[in-house]
Amino acid sequence: MKKPTIILALTAMIACQEKQAAPEALADPTDLKVEQSDLTTVRLTWTDNAQGEKEYRIYLRGESDPYHVPPINKISPDATEYVFTDLVSGALYDFGVQAVSDNSNLSTKIIYLNDYKILDREGLGNVEGGQKVAAPSEVTVKQKNNTSVTITWKDNSSDEKGYNIYMRESSQESFGEPVEVLEADKTSYEYTGLASGKTYIFGIQAAGETILNDSPVVSGDAITLIDMAVIPVVTAVKSSYAYIAVSYKVDKLSGSNPEHGICFSESGAPTVDGIKVAGPAISAKTEILQVVPNAYLQDGKEYQMSAYVKNGDAYFYSEPQSVKLEAQPETPQLKWEKQTYEGLADGIEIYKTTSQLNGRNFNAWYAVADLSKVDFKVTYPETVGSKKTVQSQAEAAEGCQVLINGAIYGNYNIGVIMTEGKMTQQWHGEIEGCYWATNSQLYQLTRPIIGVDQNGKAGAYWVGVPQQGTFYYYDRPQANVVGQATYGKVTATSPVTASQWTPYYAISCGPMVLYDGKVAADNSMVDDTHYYTNYECWDESGVYSAHPDRSAVGVTEDGKIVLFICDGRIDASQGAYMKELGPIMKSIGCVHAMNLDGGGSTGMWVSGGGMINHKDGSSWRAVKSTLGFFKK
């Protein structure tokens, strides 16, 4: 029996079995994840799939490192996490892990989580984790001077540890580290050292106990710093029931006399897209006084107001200010008695008062006509340059029922007169609608005008004449201030878009003393000589400061025409100031009213009564135009 053969066979079989039971390669780790806890620290986690590994090796590869890097640490087997420290915020990293055996041939590959960007504070503020403090809101950024801005926000948190302020230029994609760390409860910060012409974005973040408790960063709108010299500065504001007067200046202008003026808003910052009132000629560093008539604004309403100027393609605005018109003056309580005249046409009523006006004796009359029953007409002597009394013109006009004196005149009627839809040839022209003021400055005017169209519908406007034969009618005046800067010629869109009105009979004079139910003229003065509401540049000593005989024409809300006169400069009646005329016309039912020629020209003729105001016929001066009521 050959035992050695059996032993050899058994030995071979055992050796074969031992070879089949050799160790297997380690399983790769999976599910690699990174959690960042602060600006320099992340936690790498993975699933341990290996059996019998000796250790885990940790790798860190930066953007500039070679592909193959040595491990930075060796940690215990069965580990599933590792904390990396001293990283750089904003940098990209690859994080690697490897299960290692005693037999290097059995170790796993290095498994990487690639291209992880270390988050900055802004990014970490948006990471879920921890109880966030409430974020600020209503972030606003306003330029303070050429190199600084003021940032304001609403504090919505009661438990923040402070506020982080961020800044970046518009070319940068995200914020870096905070530029300033403030204490809690702050709501504003001034950032300095900026550059004019650059665009910046600022962010605010409420800070918690840790970065993960920080609120998200809330950004304000981008702001481009400008040269503050192009921003208008308001130097004075004056309010009246008749106007808002604003003085302003600009240190640096783009071009000659750029677009500028005053704008208003009922809420929010005013812009030229809201209520806009263009200003007179402007030059750099020269203070401009601009008056905004109350026709643009509502009584009792508060507005935000700014001066604006256009430099290049951009509008720049002064700091908004709150303004509002003062309360309208009280209307006088005059007792009016209806007068009767034999033969007066149906549709016309005459009233008289002898009530005192603000403590002075006062005699006045007014005639009111229903234009569905009688006609309103404007008349003038046929011969160029001629004058006739109101009485002689009334007696010569067929069907005349009531007639009063008309426009102020020199050698010609001053202003526009329309009869049967045509301009009277007696028009002065006033240098193509302009007027030489007392200081020899040339002013472009819009004069008040009241009349009717061919259907007898009454209207009240301001008329501008940029050249002979061209007429524009506006529901707002061009508000000249005598002695101040001048406006350019009127156009179809300046001072406002012209109204579509075709007067058949109309007369212009001024000033407008009542418009849209608001008293439009007062006696407040710019200085010892000039008045704020003298938009038509009248001789101020006679028109505004005195209280002579007065004449006026008005329109009621239901479309009737009112003709008014009062005596003055006699013991029985001492006339009316211009500031009193608007309230008087309002008290008798007018919503629009315009001053006419006064003094010795004042007179009212009534069919069946003749001249009814002060009976001294020598005081009735010959005039160049009249207006009144006629039988249909």
C-alpha positions in Angstrom: 0.0 0.0 0.0 1.5 3.3 -1.1 0.5 5.8 1.8 2.6 8.6 0.5 0.5 8.9 -2.6 -2.7 9.4 -0.5 -1.0 12.0 1.6 0.2 14.0 -1.4 -3.3 14.0 -2.8 -4.9 15.2 0.4 -2.3 17.9 0.8 -3.0 19.1 -2.7 -6.8 19.2 -2.0 -6.3 21.3 1.1 -4.0 23.7 -0.7 -6.7 24.2 -3.4 -9.4 24.9 -0.8 -7.2 27.4 1.0 -6.6 29.2 -2.3 -10.3 29.5 -3.0 -10.9 31.2 0.5 -8.5 34.1 -0.1 -9.9 37.7 1.1 -12.0 39.8 -1.4 -11.4 43.4 -2.4 -13.1 46.1 -0.1 -16.4 47.6 -1.2 -16.3 51.3 -2.2 -17.9 53.9 0.1 -21.1 55.5 -1.3 -23.5 58.3 -0.7 -20.9 61.0 -0.1 -22.5 64.2 1.3 -21.1 67.5 2.6 -22.7 69.8 5.2 -21.2 73.2 5.9 -21.4 74.5 9.4 -19.5 77.7 9.2 -17.3 79.7 6.8 -14.3 77.3 7.1 -15.7 74.0 8.2 -17.6 71.2 6.4 -18.6 67.7 7.5 -18.2 64.9 4.9 -20.4 61.8 5.4 -20.6 58.5 3.6 -21.9 54.9 3.8 -19.4 52.3 5.0 -19.8 49.3 2.6 -16.4 47.6 3.4 -15.8 44.5 5.5 -12.5 44.1 7.3 -10.9 47.4 6.3 -7.9 48.5 8.3 -8.7 52.2 8.2 -10.2 55.0 6.1 -8.0 57.6 4.4 -9.2 61.2 3.8 -8.2 63.3 0.8 -8.6 67.0 0.1 -7.9 68.5 -3.4 -8.0 72.2 -4.1 -8.4 73.9 -7.5 -4.7 74.3 -8.0 -3.6 70.9 -6.6 -2.5 68.0 -8.9 -4.8 65.2 -9.7 -3.1 62.8 -7.4 -2.7 64.0 -3.8 -1.6 62.2 -0.7 -4.2 61.6 2.1 -4.4 64.4 4.7 -5.5 61.9 7.4 -6.1 58.3 8.4 -9.0 57.4 10.6 -10.5 54.3 12.2 -12.3 51.6 10.2 -16.0 51.6 10.1 -16.0 55.5 10.2 -18.7 57.3 8.3 -17.8 61.0 8.7 -14.9 63.4 8.7 -14.8 67.2 9.6 -12.6 69.4 7.3 -11.5 72.7 8.9 -9.5 75.8 7.8 -11.1 75.9 4.4 -11.5 79.1 2.4 -14.9 80.7 1.8 -15.8 80.8 -1.9 -13.1 78.2 -2.9 -13.8 74.9 -4.8 -12.7 71.6 -3.2 -12.8 67.9 -4.0 -13.4 65.7 -0.9 -12.2 62.1 -1.1 -12.4 58.9 1.1 -10.9 55.5 0.7 -11.3 52.2 2.6 -7.8 50.6 3.0 -6.8 47.0 3.6 -3.5 45.4 4.7 -3.2 44.2 1.1 -3.1 47.4 -1.0 -4.5 45.4 -3.9 -7.7 44.9 -1.9 -8.2 48.7 -1.0 -11.0 50.7 -2.6 -10.6 53.4 -5.1 -10.5 57.0 -3.8 -14.1 58.1 -4.1 -14.5 61.9 -4.5 -17.3 64.4 -4.0 -16.1 67.0 -6.6 -16.3 70.8 -7.0 -17.9 71.8 -3.8 -17.9 75.6 -3.3 -17.5 76.7 0.2 -20.5 79.0 0.9 -20.0 82.5 2.1 -22.3 84.2 4.7 -24.9 85.0 2.1 -25.1 81.4 0.9 -25.1 80.0 4.5 -27.9 82.3 5.4 -30.0 80.5 2.8 -29.1 77.0 4.0 -31.7 75.1 5.9 -30.7 74.2 9.4 -31.3 75.9 12.8 -34.0 78.5 13.7 -33.5 81.5 11.5 -33.9 85.0 12.9 -36.4 87.2 11.0 -35.0 88.8 7.9 -35.1 92.6 7.6 -37.4 94.2 5.0 -38.0 97.5 3.2 -34.3 98.0 2.4 -33.7 101.4 0.7 -30.5 102.9 -0.5 -30.2 106.7 -1.0 -27.2 108.6 -2.2 -26.0 111.1 0.5 -23.1 112.8 -1.4 -20.7 111.9 -4.2 -19.0 109.1 -2.3 -21.5 107.8 0.3 -25.0 106.3 0.6 -27.4 105.8 3.4 -28.9 102.3 3.8 -32.1 101.9 5.8 -34.2 98.9 6.6 -37.0 97.6 8.8 -35.9 95.6 11.8 -38.3 92.6 12.0 -36.5 90.5 14.6 -36.4 90.8 18.4 -33.6 88.2 19.0 -30.9 89.1 16.4 -27.3 89.4 17.7 -26.5 92.2 15.2 -26.7 93.1 11.5 -24.2 92.3 8.7 -23.8 94.8 6.0 -22.8 93.6 2.5 -21.7 95.5 -0.6 -20.8 94.4 -4.1 -20.4 96.1 -7.4 -22.9 95.2 -10.1 -20.3 93.3 -12.0 -19.8 90.8 -9.1 -22.1 87.8 -8.9 -22.4 87.6 -5.1 -21.5 89.3 -1.8 -18.3 88.4 -0.1 -17.7 88.9 3.6 -19.7 91.6 5.5 -18.2 95.0 5.1 -19.5 96.0 8.5 -21.0 94.2 11.5 -23.5 96.3 13.5 -25.0 95.8 16.9 -28.6 94.6 17.3 -31.7 96.9 16.6 -29.9 99.1 14.1 -32.0 100.3 11.2 -29.6 102.4 9.2 -26.0 102.6 8.1 -23.9 105.1 6.1 -21.4 103.5 3.6 -18.6 105.8 2.5 -15.7 105.6 0.1 -17.7 104.8 -3.0 -16.9 106.1 -6.5 -19.2 108.3 -8.6 -20.4 106.6 -11.8 -20.2 103.1 -10.4 -23.2 100.9 -9.6 -23.5 99.2 -6.3 -25.8 96.7 -4.6 -26.1 96.5 -0.8 -27.4 93.7 1.4 -28.6 93.4 5.0 -28.6 90.3 7.1 -29.9 89.7 10.6 -27.2 87.7 12.5 -28.1 84.8 14.8 -26.2 82.7 17.4 -24.4 80.9 14.5 -24.1 81.5 10.8 -26.8 78.9 10.2 -29.2 81.0 12.3 -28.6 84.1 10.2 -31.4 85.4 8.1 -31.1 85.4 4.3 -29.4 88.5 2.9 -32.0 91.0 1.7 -30.7 93.3 -1.1 -31.8 96.8 -1.9 -32.1 98.1 -5.5 -28.9 98.7 -7.4 -27.8 102.4 -7.1 -25.5 104.2 -9.5 -23.7 107.1 -7.8 -24.0 110.3 -9.7 -22.4 113.7 -9.4 -24.6 115.3 -6.8 -24.1 118.7 -8.5 -26.7 117.7 -11.1 -29.5 117.2 -8.5 -31.7 120.2 -7.9 -31.9 121.6 -4.4 -35.1 123.2 -3.2 -34.2 126.4 -1.2 -37.7 127.7 -0.3 -41.4 126.8 -0.5 -44.3 129.1 0.0 -48.0 128.0 0.1 -51.1 129.9 -0.5 -54.7 129.0 -1.4 -53.9 130.2 -4.9 -50.5 128.5 -5.6 -47.4 126.7 -4.4 -44.2 128.7 -5.0 -40.9 126.9 -5.1 -37.4 128.2 -5.3 -34.7 125.8 -6.4 -31.3 125.7 -8.1 -28.9 123.2 -9.8 -25.1 123.5 -9.6 -24.3 121.6 -12.9 -26.5 121.4 -16.0 -26.2 119.3 -19.1 -26.6 121.7 -22.1 -28.4 125.0 -22.1 -31.7 125.3 -20.3 -32.5 121.6 -20.1 -36.0 120.3 -19.3 -36.9 121.0 -15.7 -39.7 122.1 -13.3 -41.8 120.9 -10.4 -43.6 117.6 -10.0 -46.1 116.2 -7.5 -47.3 112.9 -6.3 -50.3 112.0 -4.1 -48.2 109.1 -2.6 -44.7 107.9 -3.1 -41.8 109.8 -4.6 -42.9 112.3 -7.3 -41.7 111.9 -10.9 -42.3 113.5 -14.2 -44.9 110.7 -14.9 -47.2 112.3 -12.4 -48.3 115.9 -12.1 -45.6 117.9 -13.9 -45.3 121.7 -14.2 -42.5 122.8 -16.5 -40.3 125.7 -15.3 -39.0 128.9 -16.9 -35.5 129.3 -18.3 -32.8 127.9 -16.0 -29.0 128.3 -15.8 -26.5 126.6 -13.5 -26.2 127.9 -9.9 -29.0 130.5 -10.5 -32.0 130.2 -8.2 -35.3 129.8 -10.0 -38.7 130.9 -8.6 -41.5 128.8 -10.0 -45.2 129.3 -9.1 -47.6 126.4 -9.5 -51.2 127.6 -9.8 -53.9 125.9 -7.8 -55.4 124.7 -11.0 -52.9 121.9 -11.0 -53.8 120.7 -7.4 -56.7 119.8 -5.2 -57.7 121.8 -2.1 -56.8 120.2 1.2 -54.8 117.3 -0.3 -51.2 116.7 0.8 -48.7 116.1 -2.0 -45.1 115.0 -2.2 -43.2 117.7 -4.3 -39.8 117.7 -5.9 -38.0 119.9 -8.3 -36.6 117.9 -11.3 -34.1 118.5 -14.0 -33.1 116.3 -17.0 -29.4 115.9 -17.4 -28.6 113.8 -20.5 -31.2 111.0 -20.8 -31.9 110.9 -17.0 -34.2 112.9 -14.7 -32.8 113.9 -11.3 -35.1 115.0 -8.4 -34.7 117.0 -5.3 -35.6 115.5 -1.9 -39.4 115.2 -1.7 -41.2 117.7 0.5 -44.8 117.5 1.8 -46.9 120.5 0.5 -50.6 121.4 0.3 -52.7 124.4 -0.7 -54.0 126.5 2.2 -57.7 126.6 2.8 -59.7 128.6 0.4 -60.8 132.0 1.6 -64.4 132.4 2.9 -66.9 133.9 0.5 -68.5 137.2 1.6 -72.0 137.1 2.9 -73.6 139.8 0.7 -77.3 140.3 0.5 -78.5 140.5 -3.1 -81.8 141.9 -4.2 -83.4 141.0 -7.5 -84.0 144.1 -9.8 -86.8 144.4 -12.3 -86.6 146.2 -15.6 -89.6 146.5 -18.0 -89.0 144.7 -21.3 -86.0 142.7 -20.1 -85.9 139.4 -22.0 -86.8 136.1 -20.3 -83.7 134.2 -19.1 -81.9 137.3 -17.7 -81.9 138.2 -14.0 -80.3 141.3 -12.5 -79.3 141.6 -8.8 -77.9 144.4 -6.6 -76.2 144.6 -3.2 -75.4 147.5 -0.9 -73.9 145.2 1.8 -70.6 146.1 3.2 -67.5 144.3 1.9 -65.0 143.6 4.6 -66.0 146.8 6.5 -66.2 149.1 3.4 -69.2 150.5 1.7 -70.0 148.5 -1.4 -72.4 148.8 -4.3 -72.4 146.0 -6.9 -74.6 144.5 -9.6 -74.6 141.3 -11.5 -76.6 139.9 -14.5 -77.0 136.2 -15.1 -78.3 134.7 -18.3 -79.6 131.3 -19.3 -77.9 130.8 -22.7 -80.7 128.5 -23.9 -82.9 131.6 -23.9 -80.6 134.5 -24.8 -77.3 134.9 -26.6 -73.9 136.0 -25.3 -71.9 138.2 -27.6 -68.7 140.3 -27.6 -68.8 143.5 -29.6 -66.4 146.3 -30.5 -66.6 149.6 -32.5 -66.3 148.9 -36.2 -63.6 151.5 -36.9 -60.0 150.5 -36.0 -58.7 152.5 -33.1 -62.1 154.0 -32.3 -63.7 154.0 -28.8 -67.4 154.3 -27.8 -69.1 154.3 -24.4 -70.9 151.2 -23.2 -74.2 153.1 -23.6 -73.6 154.1 -27.2 -72.5 150.6 -28.1 -75.6 149.1 -26.4 -78.0 151.4 -28.1 -76.5 150.8 -31.5 -76.5 147.0 -31.1 -79.8 145.3 -32.2 -81.4 143.2 -29.6 -79.0 144.2 -26.8 -80.4 143.4 -23.3 -77.3 143.8 -21.0 -73.9 145.2 -21.8 -70.7 145.9 -19.8 -67.2 147.1 -20.6 -64.7 144.6 -21.9 -61.0 144.1 -22.2 -58.2 146.4 -20.9 -56.9 148.4 -23.8 -54.1 150.7 -24.9 -54.2 151.7 -28.6 -55.8 148.4 -29.2 -57.6 145.8 -27.1 -55.1 143.9 -25.0 -55.7 140.2 -25.7 -57.8 138.1 -27.9 -61.4 138.9 -28.9 -63.4 136.5 -31.0 -66.6 137.5 -32.8 -68.5 135.0 -34.9 -65.5 132.7 -34.7 -63.0 135.2 -36.1 -60.3 137.2 -34.4 -61.1 140.9 -34.3 -58.7 143.0 -36.5 -58.2 145.3 -33.5 -56.0 142.8 -31.7 -52.8 144.4 -30.5 -50.7 141.3 -31.3 -48.6 141.9 -28.2 -45.5 140.9 -30.1 -46.9 137.5 -31.2 -48.5 136.8 -27.8 -45.7 138.3 -25.6 -45.8 141.3 -23.3 -43.1 143.8 -22.3 -43.2 143.9 -18.5 -42.2 146.9 -16.5 -38.6 145.8 -16.1 -38.3 145.5 -19.9 -38.2 141.7 -19.9 -40.1 139.9 -22.7 -42.6 137.4 -21.3 -44.6 134.8 -23.2 -48.2 134.9 -21.9 -51.3 132.9 -21.6 -54.3 135.2 -21.0 -57.6 134.2 -19.4 -60.4 134.0 -21.9 -64.1 133.3 -21.4 -66.7 132.8 -24.1 -69.1 130.5 -25.8 -68.9 128.1 -28.8 -71.3 128.3 -31.7 -73.8 126.2 -29.8 -73.8 128.6 -26.9 -71.8 126.4 -24.5 -69.8 128.5 -22.1 -66.1 127.8 -21.5 -63.2 129.3 -19.6 -59.5 128.8 -20.6 -56.1 130.5 -20.9 -55.2 131.5 -24.5 -51.7 131.4 -25.9 -50.6 133.0 -29.2 -47.1 131.9 -30.4 -47.6 133.7 -33.7 -50.3 135.7 -35.3 -53.2 133.5 -36.4 -52.3 130.6 -34.1 -54.4 130.2 -30.9 -54.0 127.5 -28.2 -56.5 127.2 -25.4 -55.3 125.6 -22.1 -57.0 124.6 -18.8 -53.8 125.7 -16.9 -51.9 129.0 -17.2 -48.3 129.7 -17.9 -47.3 131.1 -14.5 -45.0 134.0 -15.1 -43.5 135.9 -12.2 -42.6 139.5 -13.1 -38.9 140.1 -12.5 -38.0 136.4 -12.6 -36.9 134.0 -15.4 -39.0 133.8 -18.6 -40.7 130.9 -20.3 -40.4 130.0 -24.0 -43.2 130.3 -26.5 -46.3 128.3 -25.9 -46.9 125.2 -28.1 -49.6 122.6 -28.6 -48.3 120.8 -25.5 -46.8 123.6 -23.4 -47.6 124.7 -20.7 -50.0 121.8 -20.9 -51.7 119.9 -23.8 -54.1 122.4 -25.5 -57.8 121.8 -25.2 -60.1 121.4 -28.2 -62.2 124.5 -27.9 -63.5 126.6 -30.8 -64.8 129.9 -29.4 -67.5 131.8 -31.4 -67.8 134.8 -29.1 -65.0 135.2 -26.5 -62.9 137.9 -24.8 -59.6 137.7 -23.0 -58.5 139.9 -20.2 -57.3 139.1 -16.7 -56.3 137.9 -14.3 -58.4 134.8 -13.9 -59.7 135.2 -10.3 -61.7 131.9 -10.0 -61.1 128.6 -11.8 -62.7 125.2 -11.1 -64.3 126.7 -8.0 -60.9 127.8 -6.6 -59.9 131.4 -6.0 -57.0 131.8 -8.4 -55.6 135.3 -7.5 -54.5 136.7 -4.2 -52.5 139.8 -3.0 -49.4 138.0 -1.7 -46.1 139.5 -3.0 -42.8 138.2 -4.1 -41.1 141.4 -2.9 -42.2 145.0 -2.4 -43.3 145.4 -6.0 -44.4 142.1 -7.6 -47.2 139.6 -7.0 -47.1 135.8 -7.2 -50.3 135.4 -9.2 -49.7 138.2 -11.8 -49.2 135.5 -14.4 -50.1 138.0 -17.3 -47.7 140.7 -16.1 -50.4 143.4 -15.6 -49.5 146.8 -14.2 -49.4 145.6 -10.6 -50.0 148.9 -8.8 -53.4 149.4 -10.4 -54.6 145.8 -10.8 -53.6 144.2 -7.5 -52.9 146.8 -4.8 -55.9 149.1 -5.3 -59.6 148.6 -4.7 -61.3 150.6 -7.6 -64.4 150.0 -9.6 -64.3 146.4 -10.9 -65.8 144.5 -13.8 -65.8 140.7 -14.3 -67.3 137.9 -16.3 -68.0 134.4 -14.9 -69.4 131.0 -15.7 -71.7 129.0 -13.4 -71.6 125.3 -12.9 -74.7 124.8 -15.0 -73.3 126.9 -17.9 -74.8 130.3 -17.3 -72.8 133.5 -18.0 -72.5 136.1 -15.2 -71.6 139.8 -15.8 -70.5 141.7 -12.7 -69.7 145.3 -11.8 -69.1 147.3 -8.6 -68.6 151.0 -8.0 -65.4 152.3 -6.4 -63.6 155.4 -5.4 -66.8 157.1 -4.1 -68.1 157.4 -0.6 -71.1 155.1 -1.3 -68.9 152.3 -2.7 -65.1 151.8 -2.2 -64.6 149.0 -4.7 -62.9 145.6 -4.3 -59.3 144.3 -4.2 -58.4 141.7 -6.7 -58.1 139.1 -3.9 -61.8 139.9 -3.1 -63.1 139.5 -6.6 -62.8 135.7 -6.8 -64.6 135.1 -3.5 -67.4 137.5 -4.6 -67.8 135.7 -7.9 -67.8 132.4 -6.1 -70.5 133.6 -3.7 -72.9 134.3 -6.6 -72.5 130.9 -8.1 -69.6 131.1 -10.5 -67.0 128.3 -10.9 -64.9 130.4 -13.3 -64.4 134.1 -13.3 -62.1 136.6 -15.0 -61.3 140.3 -14.2 -62.2 142.8 -17.0 -61.2 146.5 -17.4 -62.2 148.5 -14.4 -61.9 152.0 -13.0 -63.6 154.7 -15.2 -64.4 152.0 -17.8 -66.8 150.2 -15.5 -70.4 150.4 -16.5 -73.5 148.2 -17.0 -76.3 149.1 -19.4 -79.6 147.3 -19.0 -82.5 147.4 -21.4 -85.3 149.4 -19.7 -82.9 150.9 -17.2 -80.0 152.4 -19.1 -76.6 152.8 -17.2 -77.4 151.4 -13.7 -74.1 151.9 -11.8 -73.0 155.3 -10.3 -75.2 157.9 -12.1 -72.5 160.5 -12.9 -72.3 160.0 -16.6 -69.0 161.9 -16.9 -67.3 158.8 -15.3 -68.3 156.4 -18.0 -65.3 156.3 -20.2 -65.4 155.3 -23.9 -64.1 151.8 -24.3 -62.9 149.6 -27.2 -64.8 146.4 -26.5 -68.0 145.2 -24.7 -69.7 142.0 -23.9 -73.3 141.2 -23.0 -76.6 139.4 -23.5 -78.8 139.7 -26.6 -82.2 138.5 -27.7 -82.1 135.3 -29.7 
